[in-house]
């Protein structure tokens, strides 16, 4: 279950226990109501996902700081521009370091790295902040502490290779774009990987969090149910791909309308990226093959 989301851009919502949220003014078909920026702690404040490079949003973040407060850390879940692009400007203003798993290429799966090296037409890169470069990298399991807060960085690739989630140690997890309540995540090769996505969802499920706080939309109050739905949703898409291939080999372009017959045609380009991710994963599992070789233009079918 997702709590009602009624936030307006620029307003500060107190989420309790030292966590505040500010909605960026960037609503769209892919960002929902906009990107959530979180402020953790009082006094020395950690900003999590500074958001898009929009002056009004930076002004809203700075205005949210109370007397005597300053930004001590800037944490980024992943290098998509709607989450990371404001980081350099905010770092210059505050003097705080930017911390993340790595740049926009960090954490890519071996399958995606190999595929990209052989197929330059693969594309991808939608919304990627290619210039993103953190001041410090956070390894899986790294812990940060402030005077009244703590976070554990969890490497959760799938939506993007460098994606981190942040465990606040109190039953709450900040999940970036891996888990959202209003929509499932886009998994777009070579930045996204379906196998990694499923593993990351299962990893978060094992944490048994009581609340998930996503990069878009409201808090998720039943994490187990949401994560179970996401896993089942991906498996149902996988089953639909296999069923569509029963009619014979086909390209990703030809399969989109059959597999994603429940979405508007305007969203088919994004759906094709998700479909390609499923096809790549099925090839990696040996359940289908790609001819003449794995790539975005390959003909996919059963061995």
Phi, psi and omega in degrees: 000137177251131179295150177305140183243108184238015183296150175245148181307133176090341181278151182260126177249122178277116182265003178090156177050047172081011182244129177238155180230139175232128180272128177282151181274061182225051179293147178192178178295337184255345179250359182064229181288348183134178182270136176273126169255133181248140174246121185247125177096171176235146184086263173273109192253135171265128175262123181249120186061080181301334173099196183288157182281077180234123183305317179300328180287319176299319179299322180292320178298313182293324179292336181286341180288132180276177178303130179081359179269150176212160179274121182257333181217147172237111182255139182235127180290321180193164189269053164261139190303330181286352176249327192247341193296333180280349186305313182299315181294319180292325177294319178297320182290320188263337186079004181279147177284152175262128183237136180199174179295324181169190181285188187293344180262350185293143173082004178298141179293158180299324179299315182289322178297316179294317181297316181295326180293336182256341185228090181287349178273004183303327179079225184081196178080011181297119177075006183287136176271085187295338180272357184296130179212106181292153174288327180222143177262150179246117176282160176304128180090356179297144181240139176235146179224146170241188181298325183225023179210161174211151174220148170245126179278127178243120178286115184230069180293166179144296172293320175207150185297329184263022186285131172244147164249160183233120178270121182276357176078007181233023182092000179249139178236131170270121192249007178053231180256005178291314181232121177231155181272332187272343185198159168279160183282149170282134175241103189242109177298147003271001182283325180253157183214122183297317179301317177295320181301312181297317180296321180292320176298318179294325178295315179294323178300323180293341179285340179053047178295154177266344179205138174249135179244105188273171177285345179217133178089183187275173178302146177258113189270349177232076184304319183299317180294318182294316180294321177298319179297317181298317179295314179296323179299315179294322179293326178291323176295318179301316179297323178294322178297312181297321179295320180295327180283350176298335179283351180129166181302148181204159175275167177299320180300319183288335185274340188304307185297329181283320185277325182250056180278003182254009180234162180292144179305331180297338180265003182298323177302317177292322179296325178298325179294317177297318180298316179299322178299319178295318180297317179298318180294320179294324174295316180300327179280351181080014183273335172224174177228161180242132181236138000282342178202160180297128180181174185292338181254010184293161172262120184257140178191179180282148178301000000 
